[in-house]
Amino acid sequence: MTLDEALADAEHAVDLSGSDPARALALARTVLAALAALPSLPASCRAGAPEGGAAARLAGCGHCEAEAVAHRALAVAARELGDLPFAEERLRRAVRIALSAGLPHRAAQARLSLVHVRTELGHPEQALAVAADAEPGLTPAEVGKLGVHRAVALARLGRYREAVDHCDRAVPVLGGDVRFLAGAMLNRGLARVFLGEFGAAEADLSRCAELARDAGLEHVLALAEGNLPFLAARRGDLAAAFSAYRRAEDVLVGYPERLATVRCDLAEALISAHLPGEARVLLEMAVPELAAAGAGTALAEALLLLARVELRTGDPRRARESAELAARELAAQGRAVLAPVAEEILLRARLALEPPTAELPAAMLSCADALDAAGHGDTSAALRLTSAEVSLSLGDRPAAEHQLALLARSGRGVVALQATALLRSLAGDRRGAFAAVLAGLAEVGAGTRTFEDPVVRAHAARAGEPLAGFGLALAMRTGRGRAVLAWAERWRAVTGGAGRPLAPRPAALRAALGESVLVEFVRHEGDLVAVVVTRDRVTLRRLGPFPVVAEATVRLRYGLRRAHLLDGNAPEPGTEAAELERLLFGPLRDRLGDRPLVIVPTGTLHTLPWPLLPMNADRPVTVAASAAAWLAGRRVPAVRDGRGTAVPVAVAGPGLRYAEAEARMVGGCHRGTERVAARRAEVMAALERADVAHLATHGMFSPRSPLLSSIDLDDGPLMAYDLLRLRTPPGLVVLSACDAGMAHAPADGAPLGLAGTFLSLGTRCVVASLVPVRDEETLTLMTAFHRALAAGDPPARALAVASGRTGVAGFVCFGCGDRPPVTGRE
């Protein structure tokens, strides 16, 4: 190989790195091996060391040029394959070789590539300094390429408008360099997503994908498609976001660092939509992949996001660990702008794990000052409010009132109104405090209108959760059942993403109940209280310590699981069920009688199979996320489009011994039942047209991340986020699946896995299992249930009848189960 051939091959390897990085890597290594074998190459030049002297450098400059370009090719290919430390080492070697041989242009080219690598390693400020060093030695077209890399560093620093400007200037000078032109479209599109310019961002990402597809740049194409989930989630289309993410997982299989970045981007958008459970799942996969790739910038940001969602999902110990790791990474990278964000999470984790100390409020205020200086005003205001609350808990009322007065005058939106409410409450002005809370909730509702998708808009309402919780605390102090019910309902509306935090009118609720009784359980300062609503009155009853009830619920579920496994040593579930009945309903018996029951649980009680309580034998029981949700379910028509009889469908999924038998049984009970193949497209289409859907499939319930729940089908899982595309969901859905996934309680009012997702879309009633039930027992129970349903019983009564006749328990009727679907019999 001649020196000219070596240089040509090295340059070709650089060009090839975007479309075929593995081949580029191999070609660059071949060039380096050939150069090392040339006897005319002086040792000093072969090593790229400067001590060889001018004569040696001049003698070997041809070798050195080819060697420098080959090392750059190795680096760029390695960067595409995710090996960032190796890429940096090769680029620095290329710079040294080029400078030692008197080749400033080649050194500038290597620095151009180093800009992107330094950014991804966690040093965007240093990357911009490298870019400044590189620019004087570059051609105009190469300055355009440098602008594409600068845009990445600027975006990492939150300077999105500057990133767009650099890409704008780069595009006209890039000429026919499709790889960098596609990169400019990609980087500009991402910056525009952060700026909220969604239409322009979509156009850029689509143009990037088009260029990459035509040029065979599969990796760049994968990146363009991989960023579509982020765009979709940011604009509020969760169904499209998750569908695009599933495609990105397929196309980025060989690029773990790139896939991890896609996961982080989507997680960040999900956090903005107040879906921390779903975000946590993605981040827990992304963090180890970023650490393995040495992607310092993305790793530090991912750890920060993970710490925040761990805190939000009730895991402060893990949040502290993640925030400490993030803080160390940020300090090493010199990224002072994010350091106070990590400190804020650490302070909140400390508050959750330890009793507050006298110095904690001062530490919070110091961190708040740092947050303000770094441009994180909203986070600062929320922390100042927490410091005031901590001061109050420590008995330092003057310090708390001083801080609250500052916040109330700050005009900082919801936080200012919450501070106002707390100040008025301290002054004894309960009416004024309620008014401030309602004003704050109204402001939260107005802010959610920026989201296009109603599901995201509803989830974003959770920003008002602290306000709604304070309103509930104020209501508890009144001792009035109506006030507690109203604010408990507002609390559930906000935490569950029900959109506008409106409470149902007591008169409308009492009229709809008829002979039924509604019991809404509420936690307050460690105690459990119940609001009992009947046709004639609303009553408030105190039940005792909530932890005692929670522990009894866990014991009951443990016994049921052991019984399902046919463990002869399993504790008797009946004993625990009777004890729970005493704790929950002992003080309420005078209000209940034997009437149908609507239950609105709280905390761990969401996982309790209520029909198992002895008093509920043969009693129709419905479990609702809130009284408002139950009332709304009554307004859903029994059948659609004026049809006299419901249209049923039955699906038999894989892996269940009796699934086919169940589907045949449903067809025997209801005229016109349609058998649907267990494939995603067919099932989705059937759910759009069915009034009743029976899904005999395995299910995976994910109460902490409801949209990641799934139903097993022949061609893979049907995810809860796929269901978001439904516009006319069935009125009744039966999830006939043995599942033990309901081990953790969701937030009050939050969607409960698949059942909650269907209900949030407008399904009136869902019948599903909260505990394991054996396959053969499920078939027995479902046969009795559908016979009762076909005979005209509403779902809640049909389930009570079926459980009584078969002795099979564990299934629960969610939503509104007191209206029959008007099915027919053969």
N, C-alpha and C positions, 0 to 999 in steps of 0.2 A: 504493500500500500504506500503510495507516494504521499507527501505532505499535502499536496493539493487535494488528493482523494480523501485523506483523513479529515481535512477541514470541511470538505463538501459533505461527507457523511455525518460529521458532528452537527453541522447546521441543519441537515435533514432530520437528525434525531430531535433537535429542538422543535422543528416544525411538526414532527410526528407525535410529540408528547401529548398534545391535546386530543388527538383522535385515537391513538393506540399507545398509551404510556408504557405498557409492558414491552412492546416491540422497540420503542424509543430507548428504553433502559438497556435492552440487549445490544442495540446498535452502538450506543455511547460506550458501553463497556468494551465492545469489539474495537472501537477506535482507540481507546486508551491502551488496550493490550497491544495493538499494532504499533502505537507510538513508543511504548516502553521497549519494544523489541528492536527498534531502529538503532543501530550502533552509532550513528552520527550525533545522537542527542546527548549533549553534555549532562552529567549527573545533576549539576545544580539546576539546570532548566527542567530536567525530568521531574525533580521534586518540587519545582515551583518556588525554590528558596531564593531570596534576594542576594545572598552572599556570593553568588557566582561572579559578580562583577559585570561591567558593561560589555566586555568582549564576549563573555559567555552568553549574556542575554541576547546580544545581536546575532551570535552564531545560532542560537536555538530559538529565535523568535517565531520562526515558522512552526516549529514543534509546539512552542508555548501557546500560540494562537489556537491551534487545533485542540491542544489539551484543555485550554481554558473553556472553549466552546463545548467540548465533550463533557466536562464537569458540570457546566450549566445545564446541558441536556439531561444528565443524570438527575440533577436537582429538580428540574421542572417535571420530569416524569415521576420522580419520587413524590413530589408535592401532589400530583394528581392521584397517586395511589395512597396518599394519606400518611407518608413517613416524613413528617415535618422536621425533626431534628437532623436526619440524614440530608434532607434538602438544604437546610441552612449550612451544614458543614461543607457540602460540595460547592455551594455558591460562594462562601467565603474563600475557599481554596481557589475558585475561578478568579475572584478579584485579585488575590495575591499573585497568582501566576501572570495575569494580564498586566498588572502594575510592574512586576519585576521585569517583564519583557518590553516595557514601554508601549503598551497597547491600551491607551485610555478609553477608546471606544468599546473594546471588549469588557473592560472593567465596568464601564457604565451599564452595559447590557446585563452583566451579572447582578449589579446592584438593582437594576429594574426588576428582575425576578425576585430579588431578596426582599423587596418592599412587601409583596404579598405574604411571603413566608414569615417575616418578622411580625406582621399583623396577626397572622393565625397563631403564632407562638405566644401571643399575649403582649405585644409591645407596639401598639399602633402609633404612639408618639415617636418612638424610635424609627418606625417604618417611614414616617413622613420625613424624618431627618435624612434617612438613606435616600429617599426620593430626591430631596434637594441636592444631595451630592451627585446623584446620577444624572440629573437633567442637563447640565452643561455639555456632557459628552455624547448626547443622543441626537439622532436625526429628528426632524419634525414628526414623522410617522411614529417613531419610537417614543417621542414625548406624549403622543396620543395614547400609546400603550401604557406608559407610566401613569397617565391620568386615570385609566381604568383601574390600575392597582391602588392608586391614591384613594379612589372612591371607596374601596373596601375599608381602608384604614379610617377614613373620615366617618363612614357609617358606624364603625365600631365605637367611635368617640361620640356618637350621637349628632354628628354634624351632617345631617341628611341633605339639606339644601346644597351645601358645598359639594357633597358627593354627586348630586344630580348635575351641578354645573360642570364639574370635571368631565363627566361622561358626555355632556352636551358638546364640550369643546373637543373631545376625543373623536367622536363619530365622524366628522367631516374629513379628518386627516388619516383615518385608518385605511382608507382605500379598499383594496380587495382582501385585506386580512380578516377572513371570516371568523377565525377563532377569537380575536380580540374584539371584533365588532359584536359578536354574540355575547362576549363577556361584558361589554359596555351596556348592552340591553339588559342583561341579567342584573348587574349592579345598580343600574338606574331604576329598574323595576322594583327591586327590593327597597331602595331608599324611598321611592314614591309610596310604597305600602306604608312605611312608617310615617310619612307625611299625610296619610289619609287620601292620597290621590289614586283611588282604586282603579278607575277606568284607564288612566294613563299607565298605571303599573301593569294591568292585565295586558295592555297593548304591547308593552315592552317585553314581558315574559313570553307572550305568544310569538313576537318577532324573533326573540332569542331561540325559541324552540324550532321555528321555521328555518332559521339560518343553520342551526346545529344539525337538524335532520337532513337538510340538503347537502351539507358538507361531510356527513358521516361522523360528526363529533358527538358520539353517543354519550360520552360523559357529560358534556355541556348540556345536551338534551335532557339527560337525567336530572341535572341541577335545575333546569328551567321547570320541568314538571314537578320536581321535588319541592319547589317553592310555591306551587299552587295551593297546597294545604294552608300555608301561612296566609296567603292572600285571601283565600276563602274564609278562613276563621276570622281574620281582621275585619273583613267586610260583614261578617255575621252569618255566613252560610255554613253552619256546622256540618250538615249532611255532605255537602260538597267537600268540605275540609277533610273529613275523615275518609271519604272515598278517594280523594286525591292522595292522601297519606298512604292508604293501602296500596295504591299503584306505585308510589314512590318506594315503598318497602321492596317491591318486586324489582324495580329497575336499578336500585342502589345496593343490591345485595353484595356486590364486590367492593363497595366503597363505604366501610363502616363509619369513617369519620364524617363523610358527607351526609350519610343517613342520620347520624347523631345530630348534626347541625339542623337538619330538617325537623327532627323530633323536638329540638329545643325551640325552634321558631314557632312550631305549632303549639307547644306547651305555653309559650309566652302569650300567644293569642288566646288560649283557653283560660289562662289566669285572668286576662282582661275581661273575659266573659263570665268570670266567677265560677269556673268549673275546675277547682283545684284537684279533685280526685283524678280526673282524666289526665290533667297536666302531670301529676306525680308519676303516674304509670309510665309516661313517655320519658320523663327526666331520669327515672331510675334505670332505664335502658341506655340513655344517652351518656350519662356521666362516665361510666367505666370505658365506653368506647372513645370518648374524647381524651380521657387520661392515657389510654393505651397509645393514642396517636400523638400525644404531646401537644395537643391543640390548646395552648394555655389560655388564650383570650376566651374562646368559647367555653372552656372548662370552668373558668372562674365565674362567668355569667350563668352557666348551667347550675353550678353549685348554689349560687345566690337564689335562683329561681326555685331550686329544689328545697332549700331551707325555708323559703316563704310558704310553699305549698305544704311542707311537712308541718309547719306551725298552723296553717289554716285547717289541716285535716286532723288536728289533735295529737300531734306527735312532737312535742317540744324538745324532747331529748335528742331525737334525730335531727331536728332543726338546728339545735345548738352545734352538733357535730359538723353538719354541712356548712353552716355559717362560719365556723372557725376555719375549715379548710378553704372556703372562699376568701376569707380575710387574708390568709397567708398567701394565696395565689395573687391576690390584688396587690398586696404589699410588694411582692417580688416583681410585679410588673409595673410598679409605680403608678397605679391607676387610682389616685386619691379621690377621684370623683365618685367612685362606687364604694369606697371604704366605709363611709358612714351608713350606707345601706346595710352592709353586713353587721355593723355594730347595732343598728336598730333591731335587727332580727335577734341578735344575741341578748339584748336587753329584754325583749318580749319573751324569749324562751326562759330566761332567768326568772321573770315574773311568774311564768306558768309552773315552774319547777320548785321555787323556793318562796318562803314567806317574804314579803317586801321588807326592806331595811330602810333606815333613815336616809342613807346616801343615795338610794335608788332614784328618787325624783330628780335630784341634781344631775345624776349621770344621764338621765333621759333628756333633760333640758340641754345639757352640753352636746349630746348627740343631735338634738333637734337643731341647734345652732349650726353644726357641721352640715346637716342635711340641707338647711337653707342656703349655706354658702356654696354647696355643690349643685344647687338647682333642683332639689327634691322637695319642693314646698308642700305638696299634699301629704307626703309621708311625714314631714316635720310636724305639720299641724296635728295629725292623728296621734303622734307620739307625745306632743305637748298636752293633749287632752288626757292621754293615759297617765301622764305624770301627775296631773291634777287629781285624777281618780285615786291614784296611789297615795297622794298626800292626804286625801280625805280618809282613806282607810287607816292611815297612820295617826289620824287625829289632828293633823296640821291644817285646820280649816282656813286660816288666813292665807297660807301659801296656795292652797287650792283655789280659793276665790280670786286671788290676784291673777293666777294663770287663766282661769276661766273667763275673767273679765277681758283680758287681752285677746283671747280667742274670739269671744263674742263680738268684739269690735273689729276683728280682722277682716270680716267679709269673706272668709274662706269657706263658703258654701255650707255643706252639710255639717262639717265639724263646728263651724261657728254657731249653727242652730242647735247642735247638741250641747255645746257649752252654755248657750242661752237657757236651754231647758234645764240643765243641771243647776245653774245659778238660781233660776226661778223656783225650783224645787227646794233648794236650800233656804230660800227666803220664805217658804211656806205658801208660795203661789202655785198650787197644783194645777189650776185651770190654765195659767200662763205657760206652765211647763208642758202640758198636753198640747197646747197650741203650737209651741215651738217644735215639738216632735212631729206633729202633723205637717208643718211647713217644711221640715227637713225631708220627710218622706215624699212630699210632693216634688221637691227639687230632685231627689233621686229618680223619681219616675220620669221627670222631664229629661234628665240626662240619658236615660235608656233609649230615647227615641232616635239617637244617632245610629243605633243598630238596625239593619234592614230586616233581619230574620226575627220573627216574634219569639222563637225559643231563646235565642241569645238575648233578646231584649228583656225577657223575663228573668233569665239568670243574672243579668247585669243589675237587676233590682236588688240583689243581695248586698250591694254597697250600703244599703240602709239598715242592715242587720243590727248594728249597735244601737241605732236610734229606736228601732222597733222593740229591742230588748229593754231599753230604758223605759219606754212607754208601758210595757208589760209590768215592769217593777213598780211603776207609779200606780198602775191599776190594782196590783195586789194590795197596796197600802189602803185602798178604799174599802176592801172587804166586801165589795159588791159583785155578785155573780155576773151581772150584765157587763160591767166594766172589764172584768177579767176576761170574759168571753170575747169581747170586742178586740181587746189588745192582744190576746192570745192568737186570734185569727189574723190580725195584722202582722204579728211576728211570723206566723207560719207562711203568710203570703210572701213576705220578703225573703225569708230563709229558703223557702221552697221554690222561689222563682215564679210565683203566680202572677207576676206583673203588678197591677195596681194594688196597693195594700188596703183593700176595702174589706170591712167586716160585714157579714150578712145581717140584715135587720132581724132582730129577735122575733118579731111578729111573723115574718115570712118563714123563718126556720121552724117555729112552733107549728104553724099551719101545715107545712110540708111533712112534719114528723107524724102527724096523725096519732096513732096509738103507739108509735115507736118512741124509744128514749135515746137521746144522744148524750154520751159521756165524753167530755174532752178533758184529757189529763194534761196538767201543766206543772213544770218544775219551777220552784222558786227558792233560792238560797238553800239548796240541799233538801228541801221538802217536796212532797208530791201533794198536789191538790187536784180536785176534780170539779168541773163545772157540769152540772146535770141539767139538761134541757128537756122538758116535757111540754105537752100541749098547753099546760096552764101556768108554768113558771120556770125561772132559771135559778138554780141553787148552787151555792159554792160550799164545798166540803173539804176539809183538810184531812189527809190520809196518813201522814207520818213521813219518816225519812225515806227519801228516794233510794239511797244505796241498798237498803234492805230489800226493796222490791226488785231492784236490778239483779241482786245476787240470787234471789229466788227464781227469777226468769232464767238466768244462766244455768242454774241447777236443773230446772225442768227440761231445758233444751238438751243438756248433757244426758239426762236419763232417757229422753226420746231417741237420741242418737245411738246410745248403747242398746236400747231395745231393738232398734232397726237392724243392728249388727248381730241380733240374736245372742247377746251376751247374757248368760244366765245369772251373772252377778250384778246386772244393771239395777240401779235404784228404781223403786216403783214410782212412775210418773204421777200416779194419782195422788200421792201424798203431797208432792210439791204443787200440783194443780190446786188442791184444796187450800193449801197455805196461801198461794197467790190470790185465790178468790177472796179469802178472808182479808188480806191486806188491801186489795183493790176495791172490793165491793161491800165489805162489811158495813161501813158507815152509810152505804147508799141503798140498802135493801128496801127501805121504805119508799123509794122513788122508782124502783125498777119493776117489781112484780115479775110476771112471766112474759112481758111484752118484747117485741123485736128490739134489737139493740144496735145502735150505731156507735162505734168506738173511734175516737181520735187519739192515737197513742202519743207518747213522748219518749225520746231516748231509747233505752234498751227495750221498752215495751213494743217498739215497732217489730221486734223479732218474735214476739209471743204469739203462738197459735191459739187465739182466743176461744175457738170452739171447744178446746180441751178442758176448759174450766167446768167443773160439775154443774154449775148453775146454767151453763149454756147448752147442755144436752137438749137437743130438739128445739133449741131457740134459734131463729134466724139472726145471724150476726154479720154485720158489715163493718169493715175497717176502712176508714177514710183518712186522707192526708190532712184534711181540715173540714170544718163544718161547711165552709163555702164551697169546697170541692164536691162534697156530697150533695149539696143543694144544686150545684151546676149539673151534676150527673142526672138528676131527675128531669132536667129540661131536654136531655138528649132523646130524640125519638126512638121508639122501640124498633121500628123498621124504617127504611129509607124510601123516599120517592113515592109515598102513598101505597107501598105494597102491603097487602094484607098479612102476609106471612114472611118471616125472616128468611134470608138466603144463607144457609149454613155451608161451610167448607171444612174439610178434614184433611190433615197432613200427618203422615206417618214418617217420622224421621229415622235416621240410622242408629243402630246400637241398642235399641230397646226391644226386648223379646216380644212384648205384647202391643207394639205400636200398630201393626197392621190390624190386629184384632180390635183395637180401640177405634180405628178409623172405620172399620166395617160396622161396629156397634153404633157409632154416631149416625151413619147412613141408615141403619135400621130404625133408629129412633125418630129421625126428622126427615120428612119428605123433601126431595129435591137437593139432598146433600151432594155437594161436588167434591170428588176426590182430587186432590192437587198433588202433583209431584213435588217431592221435597228438594226443590231447587230454588235458589234465591229469587230469580226473576219471576218464576211462576208463583211463588208464595207471596211476593210483594204485590203482584197483579191481583191475586185472589183476595188479599186483605183490603184492597181498594173497593172491591165490589161486594164483599160479604157483610152480612149483619151479625153472624155468629161464626167464630173461628175456633176450631179445636186443634191444637198443635201438640201431638203426641211425640215429643222430641226431648232430647237432653237439653238442658238449659244451664247457662252459667250466669248467676246473678252477681252483680258487682255493686253493692249498695253504696260504697264510697266513691265509685266512679260509674254512675248509672249508665252513661252512654257507651261504656265498654262491656256491658252485659251482652249476652249472645244466645242464639238458638242454633243448635247443630243441625245442619242439613246435608244432603248428599254431596253438594259441591262446595262445602265449607260453611263457616258460621254466618248467620244473618245477625248483624250487630244492631244494637239498639239505635246507634246513630243512623243506620240505614232506614230505620222506621220513621225518622224525621221527615222523609220524603212523602209519607202518606198524607193525603189531603182528606180522605174519607175513611177513617179507620173503622173497624167493626164496632158494633155497640157492645158485644160481649165477646171476650177472648178467654179461652180456657187453655192455660199453660200446664199441660199434663206431663210434668217432668219431676222425677225424683231429684232433689237438689239440696245440698247442704251448704250452699254459699251464703245464706242469710245469717252469717255469724256476727256481723257488726251492724250496729244501728246507724241509719242515715241521720242527717240533720232533720229536725222537726219540719214537716211540710215538704221535704225534698223528695224527688222521684225515687221510688223504691225499685231499683233494677228495671227489668223488662216490664213488670206490672206498672210501675210508675210512669215509664215512658209511654206506654199505650194510653194511660189515663191522662197524661199531660197533653196528648194529641187529640183528645176528645172521646175516647172509648168510655162508655158508661160504667162498665163493670169488668173486672178481671178475676178469674179464679185460678189460684196458684198455690203451690206448696211452700210452707215456711220451714219444714223439717223433712228429713228423709222418709220416704214411703216406698216400700218394695214394689217392684213392677207389677206383680200379680195382684197385690192389694189395690194399686192404682186402677187397674182395669175393673176390679169389682166395684170400687167406689164410683168410678166414672159411669159405669153402666147404670147404677141406681140414680146417679145425679141427672143424666140425660133423660132417663125415663120420667123422672119427676118434672124436669124442665118441659118436656114435650106434653106432659099432662096439664101444663099451665102454671106451675109454681114459679115464682121469681127465683133468681139464682141463689140468694141467701137462704131462702126456705128450702129450695131443692138440695142445697149442700147439707143443710141440717138434717133433712129427711134421709139423704143418702148415708151420712155418717152414722145416724141412729140405726139404720137397717143393717149396715155392714160392719159397724164397729171400727171402721178405718178413719183415723183422724190425721190432721196435719195440714189439710188444705184450708185456705182462707178466702173469703169473698172480699175483694178490694173495690173501693169506689162507691157505687150506688147499686145495691143488689136487691132492691125491693120492687123491681118492675120486670115482668116476664118479657122475653124476646118474641113471643107469639110464633113459636115454631110449630110444625105439624108432625103427625105420625104417619107412617106407612099404613 
